Amino acid sequence: MPGEQRGLSPRLRKVLEDLAERMVPSGGPDYPGSRDVNLPDRIIGIARGIPRGVTGLKALLWIWELMPLFFFKFRTFSRLSPEAQINFLEQWEKSRIFVRRAALTALKALFTAPFYSDPHVQKKIGYAEDCLQPLERVVPAWSPEDEGR
């Protein structure tokens, strides 16, 4: 939606869309994907609900946009081919350096949490809210007086 793009430059919007598409690919066997649930707009919406969230999102996107330059890729993330983007993210995922793996895990969480909260995805994976029951219905109440019975 055009109104949802407010706050991000076209370049940062492309970085967001590229990252979303690499994290949750569309059109594959795991349908739906990032484009199917409008994942970039969902992430922007979440960022808007947090004080200075859009500013933080912009900073995060700039970091990932420029990151390949620091690892001798000689191109920014959005200018890499889709295959090179996947390769770059996989290098972070398989790195021996914990900070790189942790950064990618945090990035994955940023994309997968809003993806799996979408009602279409929940239906596809068989999630139903009624599966969450109050603890009292699952585990009977217990008290020390019941111990002797």
N, C-alpha and C positions, 0 to 999 in steps of 0.2 A: 504494500500500500504506500502511495506517495507520502502520506502524512507520517508514516512510521520511519521514513528515511531521514527526517529532520535530525540534525545533530551530527550526522556522519557525512564526511566528504565522499564523493563517488569512489575514490581510491580506497578508503577504509571500508566502504560498503563492499567492494570487490574482495578485499582481504577477508572480511567476515563471511561472505558467501562462499569463497574458496575453502576456508577452514571448515565451514559447516558441511560442505559437500564432501570433503575428505574424511571428516569424522563420521558422518552419517550419510553415506552415498544414496542417491536417488535412482530409481529405475532398476534396481537390482532385485535379487531374490528376497531381500529383507524389506520389500515394499511395506509401508511407506518410508520415504527418506526425507532428507532435509528440505528439499524443494516442495515436497508434498504437504508438509505441515508448516511451511513458511517459517522455518527455524530462525533465520536471521532476524526477522521482525519480532519473533517471540523473545529472542535474546535482548534486542533493543528495548522492548517493553519491560523486561525485568530490570534492565539497567536504569530505566527511567524511574522505577519505583524505589530506587536506593539513592540516598543523598550522594551527589557527585558520582553516581553510577555511570553515567554516559562518559564523563571525563575519564574514569577508570577504564571503561571499555575502550575508549580511544587510545589510551596509553598502552593497554594490552595489545591492541591490534597493531599499533606502530611497532611495538617490540617484535611481534611475530613477522611483520612485514620486513623489517630490517635484519632480522636474525640470520638469514642465509649469508648476508654479506660478511658477517663475522666468522663464518665457517667456510670461506673461500668459494662460495657458489657464484659470486660475481653477478648475481641478479637478486632482486627482491622477491619475496615469497609470491606475490601476485603475478610476477612476470615469469615464474617457473612454469613449465608444462605441468599438467595434472599428474603425470607419472613422476616427475621430479619432486613435486610437492609431497606426494605419498612417500617417496623415497626419503625425503628430508625428515618428515614426521616419524617414519620408521627408525631412522638413525637415532632420533631422540628417544624413542621408545626402547630401543635395544642398547642404549649407551651404558657404559660401565660407570658413568658419573651419575651419582644419585640425583643431584640437583636437576639435571636434564630430564631424567625419567619422572621426577616429581612435578616438574613444570608441565610436561606433557599430560600427566595424569590430571592435574588441575584443569588444563585446557579441555580435556575430554569431559570432565565433570560439568564444565560450563556449557557444553553442547548437548550432552546426553540427558542431563536433568530436565531441561525444558522439552526435549524431544519425547522422553518417556512420560511426561505429564500431559501430553496431548491425548484427548479422548480417542482419536482414531487409532493411535499407536497402542493405547491401552486395550482397546477392543481387539486389535490384531494379535496381541500377545496373550490375550485371555485374562487380563487383569479385571477384576470386579471389585468395586469399593466395599461390597458387602462381605468380602473375604476378611476384612478387618473387623473383628468383633471386640467388644469390651472384654478386658481381661477376666472379669467375674464370670462371663459366660464360658470361657475356655478353661479356666482354672478355678475350682470352687474356693470360696473364702476359707481361710484357715485361721485358727486361733490356738493359743497354748492350751485352752481348756479342752479342745477337741483331741488333744494328744492322748488322754487317758481312755478314750472311748474305743 
